[in-house]
Structures are given as structure tokens and as C-alpha cells.
Amino acid sequence: MTVGPEEITKLLKMDGFLKNFTIEVKEASNGRFVIEMPLEEKVMRIGGIMNGGAIMALCDLVGGLSILTKDDVINQVTINIDVNFLRPIAKGPVKAVGESVRIGKTIGYSEMVIYDGNGEECAKGSGNWFLFR
């Protein structure tokens, strides 16, 4: 089963946490997932920059979904995620890119990059997800 943008959009609307984000799916291909979201007040923190927790959530989202686009993966759950914040995000829209690097029998590994509205890399992450087939 390959999951495309339409299926992901439906899943996002059902998710109790992520439905609060304004997310547009830009790409969902085999092992790659890209979203874009406006920089709205609900994801901002003091100082006029994006909240780190929101950035982590985007990394988790695109990392996991890049794995979900692989052929026989039907679901996944995060095992661990590591995010490095490179610069603050003060301009949108925010673009998040996830690419699956390795898909094993039960664990997938993905790398993620978050860009601000200027196209600057603002955060980089990596993580492992448990796979359901």
C-alpha cells in the first residue's frame, strides 16, 4: 500500500494533535514526504519565532510519513527522534522535508529538514520508527 497526499490529508484531519496545524501536503512519493505550513500565531513563542515543540512535531510528522510512503508499510510509530535547531524561524511559510534512508524489517530510519520562508535550513533531524506491515 502506497500512501499519497489525499490519504495523508484525511489522516491529519483525524489526528487530535496535528489537526490544529494548517498543513498542506506538497509531495508524498516513495520514501519522501514534503509539507508546507503558514507561520501562524498558534505555533509562535515569545520573541516572534516558531516554537521548538512545533518544529519537533513537524520533524516527527514528515519523518514518519516518509516511511509510511514505502510500499508495504501500513503504519509506524516513533521510537526516537533527534532534532538540531540551527536558526530561529521568524518567516513563513515553513517547509518540512522527510526522507526515509533505510527501511529494515521492523525499523525505519528517516532524516528531516525544516526550512523557513527564505528557504534557509533552520532545523535538521533524524529518527527511527517501528514499522507495521
N, CA, C and O atoms as a GROMACS GRO file, in nm:
protein
  532
    1MET      N    1   0.084  -0.118   0.000
    1MET     CA    2   0.000   0.000   0.000
    1MET      C    3   0.088   0.124   0.000
    1MET      O    4   0.171   0.141   0.090
    2THR      N    5   0.072   0.210  -0.098
    2THR     CA    6   0.145   0.336  -0.102
    2THR      C    7   0.048   0.447  -0.063
    2THR      O    8  -0.061   0.458  -0.119
    3VAL      N    9   0.090   0.531   0.032
    3VAL     CA   10   0.005   0.637   0.083
    3VAL      C   11   0.038   0.766   0.009
    3VAL      O   12   0.155   0.805   0.002
    4GLY      N   13  -0.064   0.831  -0.047
    4GLY     CA   14  -0.045   0.956  -0.121
    4GLY      C   15  -0.099   1.076  -0.045
    4GLY      O   16  -0.147   1.062   0.067
    5PRO      N   17  -0.090   1.194  -0.108
    5PRO     CA   18  -0.133   1.318  -0.042
    5PRO      C   19  -0.278   1.318   0.007
    5PRO      O   20  -0.308   1.372   0.113
    6GLU      N   21  -0.368   1.258  -0.070
    6GLU     CA   22  -0.509   1.258  -0.031
    6GLU      C   23  -0.532   1.179   0.098
    6GLU      O   24  -0.603   1.224   0.187
    7GLU      N   25  -0.470   1.062   0.106
    7GLU     CA   26  -0.486   0.978   0.225
    7GLU      C   27  -0.424   1.047   0.348
    7GLU      O   28  -0.480   1.042   0.457
    8ILE      N   29  -0.310   1.110   0.329
    8ILE     CA   30  -0.243   1.178   0.440
    8ILE      C   31  -0.326   1.296   0.488
    8ILE      O   32  -0.338   1.318   0.609
    9THR      N   33  -0.383   1.373   0.397
    9THR     CA   34  -0.467   1.487   0.435
    9THR      C   35  -0.583   1.440   0.522
    9THR      O   36  -0.617   1.505   0.620
   10LYS      N   37  -0.644   1.327   0.487
   10LYS     CA   38  -0.753   1.270   0.567
   10LYS      C   39  -0.703   1.229   0.706
   10LYS      O   40  -0.769   1.256   0.806
   11LEU      N   41  -0.586   1.164   0.711
   11LEU     CA   42  -0.529   1.122   0.839
   11LEU      C   43  -0.499   1.242   0.929
   11LEU      O   44  -0.524   1.236   1.049
   12LEU      N   45  -0.446   1.349   0.872
   12LEU     CA   46  -0.413   1.468   0.951
   12LEU      C   47  -0.537   1.530   1.014
   12LEU      O   48  -0.532   1.579   1.127
   13LYS      N   49  -0.647   1.529   0.942
   13LYS     CA   50  -0.772   1.586   0.994
   13LYS      C   51  -0.829   1.503   1.108
   13LYS      O   52  -0.906   1.554   1.189
   14MET      N   53  -0.794   1.374   1.115
   14MET     CA   54  -0.843   1.285   1.220
   14MET      C   55  -0.754   1.287   1.344
   14MET      O   56  -0.798   1.247   1.452
   15ASP      N   57  -0.630   1.333   1.330
   15ASP     CA   58  -0.534   1.331   1.440
   15ASP      C   59  -0.566   1.443   1.539
   15ASP      O   60  -0.572   1.560   1.501
   16GLY      N   61  -0.585   1.408   1.666
   16GLY     CA   62  -0.624   1.504   1.768
   16GLY      C   63  -0.525   1.618   1.789
   16GLY      O   64  -0.565   1.728   1.826
   17PHE      N   65  -0.396   1.594   1.767
   17PHE     CA   66  -0.293   1.697   1.784
   17PHE      C   67  -0.266   1.772   1.654
   17PHE      O   68  -0.268   1.895   1.651
   18LEU      N   69  -0.240   1.698   1.548
   18LEU     CA   70  -0.198   1.761   1.422
   18LEU      C   71  -0.309   1.836   1.351
   18LEU      O   72  -0.281   1.920   1.266
   19LYS      N   73  -0.435   1.807   1.383
   19LYS     CA   74  -0.543   1.880   1.316
   19LYS      C   75  -0.542   2.028   1.353
   19LYS      O   76  -0.609   2.109   1.288
   20ASN      N   77  -0.467   2.065   1.457
   20ASN     CA   78  -0.455   2.205   1.496
   20ASN      C   79  -0.353   2.281   1.411
   20ASN      O   80  -0.346   2.404   1.419
   21PHE      N   81  -0.276   2.209   1.331
   21PHE     CA   82  -0.179   2.271   1.241
   21PHE      C   83  -0.244   2.292   1.104
   21PHE      O   84  -0.326   2.210   1.062
   22THR      N   85  -0.208   2.398   1.036
   22THR     CA   86  -0.254   2.421   0.900
   22THR      C   87  -0.147   2.364   0.807
   22THR      O   88  -0.047   2.430   0.778
   23ILE      N   89  -0.169   2.242   0.760
   23ILE     CA   90  -0.067   2.169   0.684
   23ILE      C   91  -0.116   2.141   0.544
   23ILE      O   92  -0.228   2.093   0.523
   24GLU      N   93  -0.029   2.170   0.447
   24GLU     CA   94  -0.058   2.136   0.308
   24GLU      C   95   0.046   2.034   0.262
   24GLU      O   96   0.166   2.058   0.270
   25VAL      N   97  -0.003   1.921   0.215
   25VAL     CA   98   0.086   1.817   0.164
   25VAL      C   99   0.132   1.860   0.024
   25VAL      O  100   0.051   1.883  -0.065
   26LYS      N  101   0.264   1.870   0.007
   26LYS     CA  102   0.322   1.910  -0.121
   26LYS      C  103   0.371   1.790  -0.202
   26LYS      O  104   0.366   1.790  -0.325
   27GLU      N  105   0.420   1.688  -0.132
   27GLU     CA  106   0.471   1.570  -0.202
   27GLU      C  107   0.462   1.448  -0.110
   27GLU      O  108   0.494   1.456   0.008
   28ALA      N  109   0.420   1.338  -0.165
   28ALA     CA  110   0.420   1.210  -0.095
   28ALA      C  111   0.458   1.106  -0.197
   28ALA      O  112   0.372   1.052  -0.268
   29SER      N  113   0.586   1.077  -0.205
   29SER     CA  114   0.635   0.980  -0.302
   29SER      C  115   0.706   0.868  -0.227
   29SER      O  116   0.709   0.868  -0.104
   30ASN      N  117   0.761   0.774  -0.297
   30ASN     CA  118   0.823   0.657  -0.236
   30ASN      C  119   0.944   0.697  -0.153
   30ASN      O  120   1.054   0.715  -0.206
   31GLY      N  121   0.924   0.710  -0.022
   31GLY     CA  122   1.033   0.742   0.069
   31GLY      C  123   1.057   0.890   0.091
   31GLY      O  124   1.154   0.926   0.158
   32ARG      N  125   0.974   0.976   0.038
   32ARG     CA  126   0.992   1.121   0.055
   32ARG      C  127   0.856   1.184   0.085
   32ARG      O  128   0.755   1.152   0.023
   33PHE      N  129   0.858   1.275   0.182
   33PHE     CA  130   0.734   1.343   0.220
   33PHE      C  131   0.764   1.490   0.246
   33PHE      O  132   0.856   1.522   0.321
   34VAL      N  133   0.686   1.579   0.186
   34VAL     CA  134   0.708   1.723   0.198
   34VAL      C  135   0.576   1.790   0.232
   34VAL      O  136   0.473   1.764   0.170
   35ILE      N  137   0.581   1.879   0.334
   35ILE     CA  138   0.464   1.959   0.368
   35ILE      C  139   0.504   2.105   0.376
   35ILE      O  140   0.622   2.140   0.382
   36GLU      N  141   0.403   2.190   0.376
   36GLU     CA  142   0.424   2.332   0.395
   36GLU      C  143   0.316   2.383   0.490
   36GLU      O  144   0.202   2.336   0.485
   37MET      N  145   0.352   2.477   0.575
   37MET     CA  146   0.253   2.534   0.667
   37MET      C  147   0.282   2.681   0.689
   37MET      O  148   0.399   2.721   0.695
   38PRO      N  149   0.178   2.762   0.702
   38PRO     CA  150   0.200   2.904   0.730
   38PRO      C  151   0.254   2.921   0.872
   38PRO      O  152   0.230   2.837   0.959
   39LEU      N  153   0.325   3.028   0.893
   39LEU     CA  154   0.377   3.059   1.026
   39LEU      C  155   0.269   3.138   1.099
   39LEU      O  156   0.264   3.261   1.091
   40GLU      N  157   0.183   3.067   1.170
   40GLU     CA  158   0.068   3.126   1.238
   40GLU      C  159   0.099   3.152   1.385
   40GLU      O  160   0.190   3.091   1.442
   41GLU      N  161   0.024   3.241   1.446
   41GLU     CA  162   0.044   3.277   1.586
   41GLU      C  163   0.037   3.156   1.679
   41GLU      O  164   0.107   3.152   1.780
   42LYS      N  165  -0.046   3.058   1.646
   42LYS     CA  166  -0.062   2.942   1.734
   42LYS      C  167   0.063   2.855   1.745
   42LYS      O  168   0.069   2.768   1.832
   43VAL      N  169   0.163   2.875   1.658
   43VAL     CA  170   0.288   2.798   1.667
   43VAL      C  171   0.407   2.887   1.703
   43VAL      O  172   0.522   2.845   1.693
   44MET      N  173   0.378   3.012   1.744
   44MET     CA  174   0.483   3.108   1.776
   44MET      C  175   0.509   3.111   1.927
   44MET      O  176   0.422   3.074   2.006
   45ARG      N  177   0.627   3.154   1.963
   45ARG     CA  178   0.663   3.174   2.102
   45ARG      C  179   0.707   3.319   2.122
   45ARG      O  180   0.715   3.396   2.027
   46ILE      N  181   0.734   3.354   2.244
   46ILE     CA  182   0.781   3.488   2.275
   46ILE      C  183   0.906   3.515   2.194
   46ILE      O  184   0.994   3.429   2.182
   47GLY      N  185   0.915   3.634   2.138
   47GLY     CA  186   1.029   3.671   2.056
   47GLY      C  187   0.999   3.666   1.908
   47GLY      O  188   1.086   3.696   1.825
   48GLY      N  189   0.876   3.627   1.873
   48GLY     CA  190   0.836   3.625   1.732
   48GLY      C  191   0.898   3.514   1.650
   48GLY      O  192   0.917   3.529   1.530
   49ILE      N  193   0.929   3.401   1.715
   49ILE     CA  194   0.985   3.287   1.643
   49ILE      C  195   0.899   3.163   1.668
   49ILE      O  196   0.820   3.158   1.762
   50MET      N  197   0.917   3.064   1.581
   50MET     CA  198   0.838   2.942   1.591
   50MET      C  199   0.879   2.861   1.714
   50MET      O  200   0.997   2.851   1.747
   51ASN      N  201   0.780   2.806   1.780
   51ASN     CA  202   0.801   2.724   1.899
   51ASN      C  203   0.878   2.597   1.862
   51ASN      O  204   0.850   2.532   1.761
   52GLY      N  205   0.976   2.562   1.946
   52GLY     CA  206   1.057   2.444   1.922
   52GLY      C  207   0.977   2.315   1.922
   52GLY      O  208   1.008   2.222   1.847
   53GLY      N  209   0.875   2.308   2.006
   53GLY     CA  210   0.790   2.189   2.008
   53GLY      C  211   0.715   2.170   1.878
   53GLY      O  212   0.695   2.057   1.832
   54ALA      N  213   0.672   2.280   1.817
   54ALA     CA  214   0.605   2.272   1.687
   54ALA      C  215   0.702   2.226   1.579
   54ALA      O  216   0.665   2.150   1.490
   55ILE      N  217   0.826   2.272   1.587
   55ILE     CA  218   0.928   2.229   1.491
   55ILE      C  219   0.954   2.079   1.507
   55ILE      O  220   0.965   2.006   1.408
   56MET      N  221   0.964   2.033   1.633
   56MET     CA  222   0.984   1.890   1.658
   56MET      C  223   0.866   1.809   1.603
   56MET      O  224   0.886   1.702   1.544
   57ALA      N  225   0.745   1.860   1.622
   57ALA     CA  226   0.626   1.789   1.573
   57ALA      C  227   0.631   1.776   1.421
   57ALA      O  228   0.595   1.671   1.367
   58LEU      N  229   0.675   1.881   1.351
   58LEU     CA  230   0.687   1.873   1.205
   58LEU      C  231   0.792   1.770   1.164
   58LEU      O  232   0.772   1.695   1.068
   59CYS      N  233   0.904   1.767   1.236
   59CYS     CA  234   1.007   1.666   1.207
   59CYS      C  235   0.951   1.526   1.226
   59CYS      O  236   0.972   1.439   1.141
   60ASP      N  237   0.882   1.504   1.335
   60ASP     CA  238   0.822   1.373   1.362
   60ASP      C  239   0.723   1.336   1.253
   60ASP      O  240   0.719   1.222   1.206
   61LEU      N  241   0.642   1.433   1.212
   61LEU     CA  242   0.541   1.409   1.110
   61LEU      C  243   0.603   1.368   0.978
   61LEU      O  244   0.569   1.263   0.923
   62VAL      N  245   0.694   1.451   0.924
   62VAL     CA  246   0.748   1.420   0.792
   62VAL      C  247   0.843   1.301   0.794
   62VAL      O  248   0.854   1.229   0.695
   63GLY      N  249   0.911   1.280   0.905
   63GLY     CA  250   0.997   1.162   0.916
   63GLY      C  251   0.916   1.034   0.912
   63GLY      O  252   0.946   0.942   0.837
   64GLY      N  253   0.812   1.030   0.995
   64GLY     CA  254   0.727   0.911   0.998
   64GLY      C  255   0.651   0.889   0.869
   64GLY      O  256   0.637   0.776   0.824
   65LEU      N  257   0.603   0.997   0.810
   65LEU     CA  258   0.525   0.981   0.687
   65LEU      C  259   0.613   0.946   0.568
   65LEU      O  260   0.566   0.884   0.472
   66SER      N  261   0.741   0.986   0.571
   66SER     CA  262   0.830   0.943   0.462
   66SER      C  263   0.845   0.791   0.464
   66SER      O  264   0.860   0.727   0.360
   67ILE      N  265   0.839   0.734   0.582
   67ILE     CA  266   0.846   0.589   0.597
   67ILE      C  267   0.712   0.524   0.557
   67ILE      O  268   0.710   0.416   0.499
   68LEU      N  269   0.603   0.591   0.590
   68LEU     CA  270   0.471   0.537   0.557
   68LEU      C  271   0.448   0.532   0.405
   68LEU      O  272   0.362   0.457   0.359
   69THR      N  273   0.523   0.609   0.328
   69THR     CA  274   0.507   0.606   0.182
   69THR      C  275   0.576   0.486   0.118
   69THR      O  276   0.560   0.462  -0.002
   70LYS      N  277   0.652   0.411   0.196
   70LYS     CA  278   0.718   0.292   0.141
   70LYS      C  279   0.614   0.183   0.114
   70LYS      O  280   0.511   0.176   0.181
   71ASP      N  281   0.641   0.100   0.017
   71ASP     CA  282   0.542   0.009  -0.041
   71ASP      C  283   0.461  -0.075   0.056
   71ASP      O  284   0.338  -0.073   0.048
   72ASP      N  285   0.523  -0.149   0.148
   72ASP     CA  286   0.444  -0.241   0.229
   72ASP      C  287   0.431  -0.198   0.375
   72ASP      O  288   0.395  -0.279   0.459
   73VAL      N  289   0.460  -0.072   0.406
   73VAL     CA  290   0.444  -0.022   0.542
   73VAL      C  291   0.301   0.031   0.555
   73VAL      O  292   0.259   0.118   0.479
   74ILE      N  293   0.225  -0.022   0.654
   74ILE     CA  294   0.085   0.021   0.670
   74ILE      C  295   0.068   0.117   0.788
   74ILE      O  296  -0.033   0.187   0.796
   75ASN      N  297   0.166   0.121   0.880
   75ASN     CA  298   0.164   0.216   0.990
   75ASN      C  299   0.304   0.220   1.051
   75ASN      O  300   0.388   0.134   1.023
   76GLN      N  301   0.328   0.321   1.134
   76GLN     CA  302   0.456   0.336   1.200
   76GLN      C  303   0.436   0.415   1.329
   76GLN      O  304   0.342   0.494   1.340
   77VAL      N  305   0.524   0.393   1.425
   77VAL     CA  306   0.524   0.472   1.548
   77VAL      C  307   0.669   0.511   1.578
   77VAL      O  308   0.762   0.436   1.551
   78THR      N  309   0.685   0.630   1.634
   78THR     CA  310   0.818   0.682   1.661
   78THR      C  311   0.886   0.605   1.773
   78THR      O  312   0.827   0.583   1.879
   79ILE      N  313   1.010   0.566   1.750
   79ILE     CA  314   1.094   0.506   1.853
   79ILE      C  315   1.176   0.616   1.920
   79ILE      O  316   1.176   0.630   2.042
   80ASN      N  317   1.245   0.694   1.838
   80ASN     CA  318   1.322   0.808   1.889
   80ASN      C  319   1.338   0.911   1.778
   80ASN      O  320   1.330   0.879   1.660
   81ILE      N  321   1.361   1.034   1.821
   81ILE     CA  322   1.381   1.142   1.726
   81ILE      C  323   1.480   1.240   1.787
   81ILE      O  324   1.474   1.269   1.907
   82ASP      N  325   1.569   1.292   1.704
   82ASP     CA  326   1.670   1.388   1.747
   82ASP      C  327   1.662   1.507   1.652
   82ASP      O  328   1.667   1.490   1.530
   83VAL      N  329   1.650   1.627   1.707
   83VAL     CA  330   1.640   1.747   1.624
   83VAL      C  331   1.743   1.849   1.671
   83VAL      O  332   1.757   1.877   1.790
   84ASN      N  333   1.815   1.904   1.574
   84ASN     CA  334   1.909   2.012   1.600
   84ASN      C  335   1.850   2.141   1.543
   84ASN      O  336   1.814   2.148   1.426
   85PHE      N  337   1.842   2.243   1.627
   85PHE     CA  338   1.789   2.373   1.587
   85PHE      C  339   1.906   2.458   1.540
   85PHE      O  340   1.995   2.491   1.618
   86LEU      N  341   1.905   2.494   1.412
   86LEU     CA  342   2.017   2.567   1.352
   86LEU      C  343   2.000   2.718   1.356
   86LEU      O  344   2.096   2.791   1.377
   87ARG      N  345   1.878   2.764   1.337
   87ARG     CA  346   1.846   2.907   1.342
   87ARG      C  347   1.698   2.923   1.368
   87ARG      O  348   1.619   2.834   1.335
   88PRO      N  349   1.658   3.036   1.426
   88PRO     CA  350   1.515   3.057   1.454
   88PRO      C  351   1.434   3.074   1.326
   88PRO      O  352   1.484   3.122   1.224
   89ILE      N  353   1.308   3.036   1.334
   89ILE     CA  354   1.217   3.054   1.222
   89ILE      C  355   1.126   3.173   1.255
   89ILE      O  356   1.045   3.167   1.347
   90ALA      N  357   1.142   3.280   1.178
   90ALA     CA  358   1.063   3.401   1.201
   90ALA      C  359   0.982   3.439   1.078
   90ALA      O  360   0.904   3.534   1.082
   91LYS      N  361   1.000   3.365   0.968
   91LYS     CA  362   0.928   3.395   0.845
   91LYS      C  363   0.876   3.265   0.784
   91LYS      O  364   0.948   3.166   0.776
   92GLY      N  365   0.752   3.267   0.742
   92GLY     CA  366   0.693   3.152   0.677
   92GLY      C  367   0.677   3.175   0.529
   92GLY      O  368   0.716   3.281   0.478
   93PRO      N  369   0.621   3.079   0.459
   93PRO     CA  370   0.574   2.952   0.512
   93PRO      C  371   0.690   2.860   0.548
   93PRO      O  372   0.801   2.872   0.496
   94VAL      N  373   0.661   2.767   0.638
   94VAL     CA  374   0.760   2.670   0.684
   94VAL      C  375   0.745   2.545   0.598
   94VAL      O  376   0.634   2.495   0.576
   95LYS      N  377   0.858   2.495   0.549
   95LYS     CA  378   0.859   2.374   0.467
   95LYS      C  379   0.932   2.264   0.544
   95LYS      O  380   1.039   2.288   0.600
   96ALA      N  381   0.873   2.147   0.548
   96ALA     CA  382   0.933   2.033   0.617
   96ALA      C  383   0.948   1.918   0.518
   96ALA      O  384   0.854   1.881   0.449
   97VAL      N  385   1.069   1.862   0.513
   97VAL     CA  386   1.100   1.754   0.420
   97VAL      C  387   1.151   1.634   0.498
   97VAL      O  388   1.242   1.646   0.580
   98GLY      N  389   1.092   1.518   0.474
   98GLY     CA  390   1.138   1.394   0.535
   98GLY      C  391   1.176   1.294   0.428
   98GLY      O  392   1.104   1.278   0.329
   99GLU      N  393   1.289   1.227   0.447
   99GLU     CA  394   1.334   1.126   0.351
   99GLU      C  395   1.374   1.000   0.426
   99GLU      O  396   1.460   1.004   0.514
  100SER      N  397   1.311   0.889   0.390
  100SER     CA  398   1.350   0.763   0.452
  100SER      C  399   1.484   0.720   0.394
  100SER      O  400   1.504   0.719   0.272
  101VAL      N  401   1.575   0.685   0.482
  101VAL     CA  402   1.710   0.649   0.442
  101VAL      C  403   1.726   0.497   0.440
  101VAL      O  404   1.792   0.441   0.352
  102ARG      N  405   1.664   0.433   0.538
  102ARG     CA  406   1.674   0.287   0.546
  102ARG      C  407   1.546   0.229   0.602
  102ARG      O  408   1.495   0.275   0.704
  103ILE      N  409   1.495   0.130   0.535
  103ILE     CA  410   1.376   0.058   0.581
  103ILE      C  411   1.417  -0.087   0.605
  103ILE      O  412   1.447  -0.160   0.510
  104GLY      N  413   1.419  -0.127   0.731
  104GLY     CA  414   1.451  -0.265   0.764
  104GLY      C  415   1.325  -0.347   0.779
  104GLY      O  416   1.217  -0.307   0.735
  105LYS      N  417   1.339  -0.462   0.842
  105LYS     CA  418   1.224  -0.550   0.862
  105LYS      C  419   1.124  -0.490   0.960
  105LYS      O  420   1.003  -0.495   0.937
  106THR      N  421   1.174  -0.432   1.070
  106THR     CA  422   1.083  -0.377   1.172
  106THR      C  423   1.111  -0.231   1.208
  106THR      O  424   1.032  -0.169   1.278
  107ILE      N  425   1.224  -0.176   1.160
  107ILE     CA  426   1.259  -0.038   1.195
  107ILE      C  427   1.297   0.039   1.069
  107ILE      O  428   1.370  -0.011   0.983
  108GLY      N  429   1.248   0.162   1.061
  108GLY     CA  430   1.285   0.252   0.952
  108GLY      C  431   1.357   0.372   1.008
  108GLY      O  432   1.329   0.418   1.119
  109TYR      N  433   1.451   0.425   0.930
  109TYR     CA  434   1.529   0.542   0.970
  109TYR      C  435   1.504   0.652   0.867
  109TYR      O  436   1.508   0.629   0.746
  110SER      N  437   1.478   0.774   0.917
  110SER     CA  438   1.448   0.886   0.830
  110SER      C  439   1.526   1.009   0.874
  110SER      O  440   1.560   1.023   0.992
  111GLU      N  441   1.553   1.099   0.779
  111GLU     CA  442   1.616   1.228   0.808
  111GLU      C  443   1.522   1.338   0.764
  111GLU      O  444   1.453   1.326   0.663
  112MET      N  445   1.520   1.447   0.841
  112MET     CA  446   1.427   1.556   0.817
  112MET      C  447   1.500   1.690   0.814
  112MET      O  448   1.600   1.709   0.883
  113VAL      N  449   1.447   1.785   0.735
  113VAL     CA  450   1.498   1.921   0.730
  113VAL      C  451   1.379   2.015   0.732
  113VAL      O  452   1.280   1.994   0.662
  114ILE      N  453   1.390   2.122   0.814
  114ILE     CA  454   1.287   2.224   0.822
  114ILE      C  455   1.345   2.354   0.766
  114ILE      O  456   1.454   2.396   0.805
  115TYR      N  457   1.271   2.417   0.675
  115TYR     CA  458   1.314   2.542   0.610
  115TYR      C  459   1.219   2.655   0.647
  115TYR      O  460   1.099   2.633   0.664
  116ASP      N  461   1.272   2.776   0.658
  116ASP     CA  462   1.186   2.893   0.680
  116ASP      C  463   1.139   2.949   0.546
  116ASP      O  464   1.167   2.892   0.441
  117GLY      N  465   1.068   3.061   0.551
  117GLY     CA  466   1.014   3.122   0.429
  117GLY      C  467   1.120   3.177   0.335
  117GLY      O  468   1.089   3.207   0.220
  118ASN      N  469   1.243   3.191   0.382
  118ASN     CA  470   1.354   3.234   0.296
  118ASN      C  471   1.426   3.116   0.233
  118ASN      O  472   1.520   3.136   0.156
  119GLY      N  473   1.384   2.994   0.264
  119GLY     CA  474   1.449   2.875   0.212
  119GLY      C  475   1.574   2.836   0.290
  119GLY      O  476   1.652   2.752   0.244
  120GLU      N  477   1.594   2.896   0.408
  120GLU     CA  478   1.710   2.865   0.492
  120GLU      C  479   1.683   2.740   0.575
  120GLU      O  480   1.573   2.722   0.626
  121GLU      N  481   1.784   2.653   0.588
  121GLU     CA  482   1.771   2.538   0.677
  121GLU      C  483   1.770   2.588   0.821
  121GLU      O  484   1.863   2.656   0.864
  122CYS      N  485   1.666   2.554   0.894
  122CYS     CA  486   1.651   2.602   1.032
  122CYS      C  487   1.659   2.490   1.134
  122CYS      O  488   1.692   2.515   1.250
  123ALA      N  489   1.629   2.369   1.094
  123ALA     CA  490   1.638   2.253   1.184
  123ALA      C  491   1.664   2.129   1.101
  123ALA      O  492   1.617   2.117   0.988
  124LYS      N  493   1.741   2.038   1.159
  124LYS     CA  494   1.768   1.909   1.095
  124LYS      C  495   1.746   1.801   1.199
  124LYS      O  496   1.784   1.816   1.315
  125GLY      N  497   1.685   1.693   1.156
  125GLY     CA  498   1.657   1.585   1.250
  125GLY      C  499   1.676   1.448   1.189
  125GLY      O  500   1.693   1.433   1.068
  126SER      N  501   1.673   1.350   1.275
  126SER     CA  502   1.677   1.211   1.232
  126SER      C  503   1.603   1.128   1.336
  126SER      O  504   1.590   1.168   1.451
  127GLY      N  505   1.555   1.014   1.294
  127GLY     CA  506   1.483   0.930   1.388
  127GLY      C  507   1.460   0.790   1.336
  127GLY      O  508   1.484   0.759   1.220
  128ASN      N  509   1.411   0.708   1.427
  128ASN     CA  510   1.376   0.569   1.398
  128ASN      C  511   1.228   0.547   1.428
  128ASN      O  512   1.175   0.601   1.525
  129TRP      N  513   1.164   0.468   1.343
  129TRP     CA  514   1.023   0.436   1.359
  129TRP      C  515   1.004   0.286   1.353
  129TRP      O  516   1.065   0.217   1.272
  130PHE      N  517   0.917   0.235   1.440
  130PHE     CA  518   0.879   0.094   1.436
  130PHE      C  519   0.776   0.077   1.324
  130PHE      O  520   0.683   0.157   1.312
  131LEU      N  521   0.793  -0.025   1.244
  131LEU     CA  522   0.710  -0.046   1.126
  131LEU      C  523   0.605  -0.153   1.147
  131LEU      O  524   0.631  -0.258   1.207
  132PHE      N  525   0.486  -0.126   1.096
  132PHE     CA  526   0.378  -0.225   1.090
  132PHE      C  527   0.358  -0.257   0.943
  132PHE      O  528   0.342  -0.166   0.861
  133ARG      N  529   0.358  -0.386   0.911
  133ARG     CA  530   0.342  -0.426   0.771
  133ARG      C  531   0.216  -0.509   0.754
  133ARG      O  532   0.186  -0.552   0.643
   0.00000   0.00000   0.00000
